[in-house]
Amino acid sequence: MTKLHSIAIVISAVLAAPLSAAQEPIQVIEPAKITAPEKVELGKMLFFEPRLSKSGFISCNSCHNLSLGGVDALTTSIGHEWQEGPINSPTVLNAEYQLAQFWDGRAKDLQEQAAGPIANPKEMGFTHELAVTTIASMPAYQARFEAIYGKDSVNIDNITNAIAEFEKTLVTPNSPFDLYLKGDSNAISASAKAGYQLFKDKGCSTCHNGPAVGGTMYMKMGLIKPFHTDNPAEGRVAVTGNEADRNVFKVPTLRNIELTYPYFHDGQTWTLEEAVNTMADIQLAKSLTDEQTADLVEFLKSLTGEQPQITLPILPPSNANTPRPVPFTK
């Protein structure tokens, strides 16, 4: 038996061997456990509620479309009066697993994040006060809030709390890679297995780890080489005021990454192949062969899990007390 043949056998055996999931940098995504179904249903209604925007047209789902992997599949989002958003919209799927929300981490949790776009003039263009007035004007909403939060409980804290509770259910379990972690060695292809080994060997898992395969830390975009972009986003420096945090962003989740294009905070990269090679170059100072790129992409595709199965809510009708939408500049 030749030496090369022996090496090939060893490599094949390693790739075929079952994992010890506890020792892996990635953990399994578990199905959502719903303990407050009435609150989750109210949050779902509000997630799809366009009357939380000044135009009466934009909802949370506009930028975090649950039919598109929780994103809008645009370079940057479209806001009130067709304004161009400042940054690529991150996925809402599995967002609960992340240390903070938004690319710069300015919101500590999902509830705080939900409040931001409503009052952002470039996003939903409303005010919290008018959003509360709008929701409170509809008896069906009042009844739901009273049953869950108590009398006279339509306020921005409870609106965003309900939205956050719904968003916590937007997890994507049972991806092929999760099944592989659980011991099904046939759940992913040999190429994906090789890609996962590269993912660890090249150092990708240093930043992309945990259940969401990311979202657990901040990192400079362009750690080794500059990342060239026209996007004006500054990163964490806009939150901390610390110049060392310029171009430092939350590491994004890689779950469902084949669905959440275009990539990076500037949304200028449309293929996983280009994204993988860009990261290898500017973050790790490494180059990849075509075969290595293909294997890494196959691994990344194995992270696509079961998408949330959503029945669209029927929203209550507006009435004479409901503020009228203002979709166009007068």
C-alpha positions in Angstrom: 0.0 0.0 0.0 1.4 3.4 -0.9 1.9 6.2 1.6 -0.5 8.5 -0.3 -3.1 5.7 -0.3 -2.7 5.3 3.4 -3.2 9.0 4.0 -6.3 9.0 1.8 -7.8 6.2 3.9 -7.1 8.0 7.2 -8.7 11.2 5.8 -11.8 9.3 4.7 -12.1 7.7 8.1 -11.9 11.0 9.9 -14.6 12.5 7.7 -16.8 9.5 8.1 -16.4 9.3 11.9 -19.3 10.5 14.1 -18.8 13.8 15.9 -18.8 14.4 19.6 -21.2 17.3 19.5 -20.2 18.6 22.9 -16.7 19.3 21.6 -17.8 21.1 18.5 -17.8 25.0 18.1 -21.3 24.9 16.8 -24.3 23.8 18.8 -27.7 22.5 17.7 -30.6 24.9 17.2 -33.5 23.6 19.3 -37.2 24.0 18.3 -39.0 26.9 19.9 -40.8 26.3 23.2 -43.9 28.5 23.4 -45.1 29.2 26.9 -47.3 32.2 26.3 -49.1 31.5 23.0 -51.5 34.4 23.3 -48.6 36.8 23.6 -46.8 35.2 20.7 -50.0 35.5 18.5 -50.4 39.2 19.4 -46.7 39.7 18.6 -47.2 38.0 15.3 -50.1 40.4 14.5 -47.9 43.4 15.4 -44.9 42.0 13.4 -47.1 42.0 10.3 -48.9 45.3 11.2 -48.2 48.0 8.6 -50.1 50.6 10.6 -47.2 50.8 13.0 -45.6 52.9 10.2 -46.5 56.4 9.1 -47.2 55.3 5.6 -49.5 52.4 6.8 -47.5 50.3 4.4 -44.2 49.1 6.1 -44.2 46.4 8.7 -41.5 44.5 10.5 -42.0 41.8 7.9 -41.1 44.3 5.1 -37.4 44.2 6.0 -37.4 40.8 7.7 -39.6 38.9 5.3 -40.3 35.5 6.7 -40.8 34.2 3.1 -37.2 35.2 2.3 -35.2 33.8 5.3 -36.0 36.8 7.5 -34.4 39.4 5.2 -35.6 41.6 2.2 -32.9 40.3 -0.2 -31.9 43.9 -1.0 -28.5 45.6 -0.7 -30.0 48.1 1.8 -33.7 48.3 2.9 -36.3 50.6 1.5 -37.8 52.9 4.2 -40.4 55.6 4.5 -41.0 57.5 1.3 -38.7 55.2 -0.6 -35.6 56.3 1.4 -32.5 54.2 1.0 -31.6 52.4 4.2 -28.1 52.9 5.6 -27.2 49.2 6.0 -28.1 45.6 4.9 -31.0 44.2 6.8 -29.9 41.2 9.0 -32.1 38.2 9.3 -34.6 38.0 12.2 -34.3 34.2 12.2 -32.5 32.8 15.3 -31.8 36.4 16.4 -32.6 35.5 20.0 -29.3 33.6 20.1 -27.2 36.7 19.6 -25.5 38.9 22.2 -27.2 42.1 20.9 -29.2 43.4 17.9 -28.3 45.5 14.9 -25.0 45.3 13.2 -23.5 47.7 15.7 -25.1 46.1 18.7 -26.9 49.2 19.8 -30.0 47.3 21.0 -29.4 44.9 24.0 -32.3 42.6 23.0 -35.1 41.9 20.6 -37.6 44.2 22.5 -35.2 47.2 22.3 -34.6 46.4 18.6 -38.3 46.3 17.8 -38.8 49.9 19.1 -36.0 51.4 16.9 -37.4 51.1 13.4 -40.9 52.4 14.3 -39.5 55.8 15.3 -36.7 55.9 12.7 -37.5 58.6 10.0 -35.7 56.5 7.4 -37.5 53.3 8.3 -41.1 53.2 9.5 -41.1 57.0 9.9 -43.6 57.1 12.8 -43.5 58.0 16.5 -44.0 55.7 19.4 -46.8 57.9 20.6 -48.7 57.7 17.3 -48.0 54.0 17.1 -49.6 53.5 20.5 -52.6 55.7 19.5 -53.1 53.7 16.3 -53.1 50.3 18.0 -55.2 51.5 21.0 -57.8 52.9 18.6 -58.9 49.3 17.6 -61.1 47.5 20.2 -59.8 44.1 19.0 -56.3 45.1 19.9 -57.4 46.6 23.2 -59.1 43.3 24.2 -56.0 41.3 23.4 -53.7 43.6 25.4 -56.0 43.7 28.3 -56.2 39.9 28.4 -52.4 39.6 28.4 -51.0 42.7 30.1 -54.0 44.1 32.0 -56.3 47.1 31.6 -55.1 50.2 29.7 -51.9 48.3 28.7 -51.5 49.4 25.1 -48.1 51.1 25.3 -44.8 50.9 23.4 -43.2 48.7 26.0 -45.9 46.1 25.7 -46.1 46.4 21.9 -42.4 45.7 21.6 -42.5 43.0 24.2 -45.1 41.1 22.2 -43.2 41.5 19.0 -40.0 40.2 20.7 -41.9 37.2 22.1 -43.0 36.3 18.6 -39.5 36.8 17.2 -38.1 34.4 19.8 -40.1 31.6 18.1 -38.5 32.3 14.7 -35.9 29.5 15.0 -34.8 27.1 12.3 -34.1 23.7 13.8 -33.3 20.3 12.1 -30.9 21.6 9.5 -28.9 18.8 7.8 -25.9 20.0 9.9 -27.9 19.8 13.1 -28.9 16.2 12.3 -25.2 15.5 11.6 -24.3 17.0 15.0 -26.9 14.7 16.6 -25.1 11.7 15.1 -26.5 11.1 11.6 -23.3 10.8 9.6 -25.3 10.6 6.4 -27.2 13.9 7.0 -24.6 16.0 5.0 -22.5 15.2 2.0 -18.8 14.4 2.0 -18.2 17.8 0.5 -20.0 19.5 3.4 -18.0 17.4 5.9 -14.8 18.5 4.2 -16.0 22.1 4.2 -16.8 21.9 8.0 -13.3 20.6 8.6 -11.9 23.5 6.6 -14.2 25.9 8.5 -12.5 24.8 11.7 -9.0 24.4 10.4 -8.9 27.8 8.6 -10.1 29.6 11.8 -13.6 30.6 10.7 -15.1 29.0 13.8 -13.1 31.4 16.0 -15.8 34.0 15.3 -18.6 31.9 13.9 -19.6 29.6 16.7 -22.5 28.8 19.0 -26.0 27.8 18.1 -26.4 30.6 15.6 -22.9 30.1 14.1 -22.2 33.7 14.9 -23.7 36.6 16.8 -21.7 35.9 19.9 -19.0 38.6 19.5 -17.9 41.7 17.6 -15.0 41.8 15.1 -13.4 44.3 12.9 -14.4 44.0 9.2 -11.0 44.0 7.5 -9.0 42.5 10.3 -5.9 41.7 8.1 -6.7 43.7 4.9 -9.0 46.7 4.5 -12.6 46.0 3.4 -13.4 48.4 0.6 -17.0 49.7 0.6 -18.9 52.9 -0.1 -21.3 52.1 2.7 -21.1 54.8 5.4 -21.7 52.6 8.4 -19.0 53.1 11.1 -19.6 50.0 13.2 -19.4 49.9 17.0 -17.7 53.3 17.2 -21.1 54.9 16.6 -22.2 53.3 19.9 -19.2 53.4 22.1 -17.4 56.5 20.8 -14.2 54.5 21.0 -12.1 54.9 17.8 -10.8 51.4 18.2 -14.3 50.2 17.4 -14.4 51.8 13.9 -15.4 49.1 11.4 -16.1 46.7 14.2 -19.5 44.9 13.7 -21.4 42.1 15.3 -20.4 38.8 13.7 -23.4 37.7 11.7 -25.2 34.4 12.0 -24.4 31.8 9.3 -27.6 29.9 9.9 -29.7 29.9 6.7 -26.9 31.8 5.0 -27.8 30.6 1.5 -31.2 32.4 1.9 -30.0 35.7 3.4 -28.1 37.2 0.5 -26.7 39.8 -0.3 -23.9 39.5 2.3 -22.0 41.7 4.7 -23.2 45.0 6.2 -23.0 46.8 2.9 -25.0 44.1 1.0 -22.7 44.3 -2.0 -21.8 40.6 -2.2 -24.4 38.3 -3.8 -22.8 34.8 -3.8 -21.5 32.6 -1.1 -18.5 31.8 -3.2 -17.4 35.4 -3.2 -18.3 35.9 0.4 -16.2 32.9 1.5 -13.2 34.1 -0.4 -13.5 37.6 0.8 -13.6 36.5 4.4 -10.6 34.2 3.9 -8.6 37.0 2.4 -9.4 40.0 4.6 -10.0 38.3 7.9 -7.6 35.3 7.8 -5.0 36.2 5.1 -5.6 32.9 3.5 -6.4 31.8 -0.1 -8.8 29.0 -1.1 -8.7 26.6 -4.0 -11.8 26.2 -6.1 -12.4 22.8 -4.4 -12.0 24.3 -0.9 -14.5 27.1 -1.8 -17.0 24.6 -3.1 -16.7 22.5 0.1 -17.1 25.5 2.4 -20.2 26.6 0.4 -21.7 23.1 0.7 -21.1 23.2 4.5 -22.8 26.6 4.7 -25.8 25.4 2.8 -26.2 22.5 5.3 -26.9 25.1 7.9 -30.3 25.9 6.3 -32.9 24.7 8.8 -36.7 24.3 8.8 -38.3 27.7 8.2 -41.0 29.0 10.5 -44.4 27.9 9.2 -46.5 31.1 9.6 -50.2 31.5 9.2 -50.8 35.1 8.3 -52.8 36.9 11.0 -56.0 38.7 10.2 -55.6 42.2 11.5 -58.5 44.2 13.0 -60.0 47.0 10.8 -59.2 50.7 11.3 -62.0 53.0 12.4 -62.9 56.6 12.7 -60.4 57.0 15.7 -57.5 55.4 13.9 -54.9 57.9 12.6 -54.9 57.9 8.8 -51.8 56.7 7.0 -49.5 59.3 5.3 -47.7 57.4 2.5 -46.8 60.4 0.4 -45.4 63.8 1.0 -48.1 66.5 0.6 
